[in-house]
Amino acid sequence: MKKHLIALSVIGSCISFGASANWTLAYHHDKHGNALKGQLCQLVDAVEAGQEVRVLQDSGSSKALTTAEYVYTKGGKVFAELTSNISASFHGDKLHHQQNAYHWFATVDTSGYRHMARWNVGEHVNRGYNSDQVEIKWFVNTDKPLGIFNSTCNGDGDNDPSTPDLTKVPEWSKTQEYKGGEVVKFANKYYYARHWTRGQEPVDSASGPWTELKF
């Protein structure tokens, strides 16, 4: 029996590791839609390439991470529907579902606009609507570089992802933390960070954090 349990544990670990996602920050804006990190066109490109999206809403006192069920692009902006929410609130350092709980649905977009609707759980009773502005980080699930390698964001003006502007690629830094998604230059070669790394010199590897980019 113990052998079977050990085998199952190992299999479970392998499945979990293999299914791990590489969520990369594509765009970050404040509550007024002003860009703080990344480019909006990077996010648009990723969405239109079929990448999944998560949004991190920053209300100031707390942050909420949600996977977007439906994502839209229109007029160079990105919009997301967030529908799987039950009302909860913080009581000190504890998070509790509210006694008179309700479903709430939200739409958010890259201007910082958020619209919310509330309905009683198990009933078709409207609990009201409101709209506000919120700071958001938009993450995409991708194992490909963003930015200079995207069709509309490569920086050299020709919209050709095969001819990126390599002058925009920073040199690798031994002390910098790379969270995945970054492109660096090292020893006159270009590398893409597949996942978190710090202090490990870039080298093309199937098992390590770095992949050499060849043109």
C-alpha positions, 0 to 999 in steps of 0.5 A: 500500500505504501508503494502505491501511495508513493507512486501516486504522489510522484505521479501527482507531482509530475502532473502538477508540474507539467500543468503549471502556467507561465503567467506574464505581466503584459500591461499595468495601468493606474485607475485612470488608465495611465500606463505604469508598465508594459504597452497596451498593444502587447496585451491586445496582441496577446489576446488576439493570439488566443492567450488566456488573461488574468486581471489583478484589481488593486483597490488600495487596501486589498488586491483581487486576482481573477481569471477573465471568462470572456475577453474582448478587444475594440478600438485598441483597448481590452475588455474583460468579463469577470463573472465567478464572484461571491461577496466577501469582506475582510474582518481584520486579517480574516476573509469571510463570506458575507451573511447575506451573500450575493453574486457579483459580476464585473466588467473591466477595461484598460481605461481603468473603468469597472462596472459591477452588478450584484444579484442575490444568491439563488434568486433573481433579485437585483442588489444594485449597480455601480461603476468606478475606476480601478488600478489593474495588472493584466497577465497573459498565459504565454511561453512566448516573448512580449513586446519587441517580438509582437506584431504591433509592438516590436518598436521599429515601425514596420510591424514585422515580428521577424525584424525586432528592434534589438537596440531595445533589449537590455543587457542581462544583470546578475543581480536582477530578478527575472520573473519570466517573459523578459528578453535580455542580451548576453555575450552578443546573444539574445535570450528569453526568460521562460520562468523566474530566475536570478543570478543564473547566466543565460544559456540555451537549455531545455530544462533551465530558465533561458531560451536563446532567440535566433533570427 
